[in-house]
Amino acid sequence: MSEYQYYEFVALDQALSAKQQGELRAVSSRGRITSSGFINDYQWGDLKADPAKWMERYFDVHLYLANWGSRRIMLRLPKAALAPETVETFCIGESAGCWTTRTHVILDLRSEDEDGDEEWWDEEGRLAAIVPVREELAGGDRRLLYLAWLLCVQNRELNDDEPEPPVPAGLANLSGPLQSVADFLRLDPDLLDAAAVASRPLAEKIPSAAELRRWVADLPEADKDEMLLRVLRGDAGLLRSELLRTFHGVAEELPAGDGRTAGDLLAAAEERWAARQQQNREREASDRQRREEAAAAAREERLDELAQNPVRTWNQVDELIATKRPKDYDTAVALLLDLQALAVREGEIFEFAEQMTRLRERHARKPSLIDRFDRARLD
C-alpha cells in the first residue's frame, strides 16, 4: 500500500494576511493556500512544519489523516470563549490533549488504527462537516470535551478507577458535526451508548426576537461597544456563540449520580457489545431457519409436480446428457437429485437405484458426467 497523508487547516476568526500566506508558501511549494486555509496531500514526503505551531500562529481548525491509520483533529478557541481549566478536566490522555497560548486554548484529538484505512472519502468534505463543533463548544456545549475524555477511556489510557467528569446533556442525540467527530475518531458506539445513559436530554430553547431585544437593551453600553469593536476587527466568528451562551447562562453539568468510573463504562460497553452479538446470532439463526423452511416448502412443491409424471423427467435427463455440454450435465444432475428425493419420499429408492445403475452403464465413457454423479452421490 502506497503512503498517503492529508493535511487541512482552516482560519475562521481572522483571515490570513498576505505576509502569513507567504510564510506558508515558503514551507510548501504545492500546497493550496488561501486567505482562509491550507490544504496539501503527500504520497512520498511530509509537511515540513509542526502542525501544532501552525495552530498557535495561523489557524483555528486542523484535520490530518494518513492511510496507515492515523487521524487527528485540532481546534483553537479564545480563552474568553473556552476556559483552559474546563478543557483540562476532560483532555487528560494521549488521545486527547490540550495546551494554552497567551490568548487561546488548543485541543488535540487523535485516533490510531494499526490496520490502517482501506476506505477513503472526500477529505475536504470531512473537515467541513466537523468545523461547526467549534462554534458549539464556544456556545457552551461540552459534549465534544466529553467525547475527548471518552476517547481516552476507549484507548485504555486511564486507570479503571478514574472518575467520570461532568456528564453533558444530549449525548444520546449528537449533532451532525459531533457525530462526524465521533466517526472520524473511531469512537466506539457501544461506549458512547453506555455513557449516554447518565446524560439528560438536550433542552434547546431558541429565544424569540423579543426576548433577545429586551436582553440586548439591558446590556451595559461598554459591553455593546466592545462587541461592535470585535466585529469591526474581524473577530466576529465566535461572538454569536459567546453571546448566546451568556444569554442562556452555562450551568455546569453535575457528575453522574452513580459516580461512574472509566472501568464502569468499559464494562457497560462490553455488555452492550455482547448483547448485540447475541441478538445478531439469534437473528441470523431465525433468518437461516426461515430460508430453510422456505426452501423445503419450495422443494416439496417441486416434488409434487414431479410426481405427476416422473418418466417425463427421466426423458429430460437423457436429452440433457445427449448434448454433451457441461452446463446441461449440471442441469441433469439437479433433476436427478429431485428424482432421488421423490423416490425417498415415495419409498421407491431401490427402483431409483436400478435406473441410476443403468444410466451409469450407458454413459460409462463420459468421465465428466460420472464424476458429477459421484460428487452428488447419485447411486
Salt bridges, closest charged atoms under 4 A:
ASP13 OD2 - ARG134 NH2 2.62
GLU23 OE2 - LYS19 NZ 2.63
GLU23 OE2 - ARG57 NH2 3.10
ASP41 OD1 - ARG30 NH2 3.74
ASP60 OD1 - ARG76 NH2 2.98
ASP60 OD1 - ARG134 NH2 3.45
ASP108 OD2 - ARG72 NH2 2.73
ASP108 OD2 - ARG110 NH2 3.21
ASP113 OD2 - ARG186 NE 3.85
ASP117 OD1 - ARG71 NH2 2.62
ASP117 OD1 - ARG186 NH2 3.26
GLU124 OE2 - ARG32 NH1 2.82
GLU135 OE2 - ARG240 NH1 3.66
ASP141 OD2 - ARG143 NH2 2.74
GLU164 OE2 - ARG260 NH2 2.72
ASP190 OD1 - ARG276 NH1 2.42
GLU211 OE2 - LYS205 NZ 3.32
GLU221 OE2 - LYS224 NZ 3.82
GLU226 OE2 - ARG233 NH2 3.50
ASP235 OD2 - ARG230 NE 3.26
GLU242 OE1 - ARG230 NH1 2.94
GLU253 OE1 - ARG200 NH1 3.21
ASP287 OD1 - ARG290 NH2 2.26
GLU300 OE1 - ARG345 NH1 2.91
ASP304 OD1 - ARG345 NH1 2.82
ASP318 OD1 - ARG362 NH2 3.23
ASP328 OD2 - ARG325 NH2 2.83
ASP330 OD1 - ARG372 NE 2.65
ASP338 OD1 - ARG299 NE 3.63
ASP338 OD2 - ARG302 NE 2.82
GLU346 OE2 - ARG345 NE 3.17
ASP371 OD2 - ARG375 NE 2.87
ASP374 OD1 - ARG360 NH2 2.90
ASP379 OD1 - ARG360 NH2 3.34
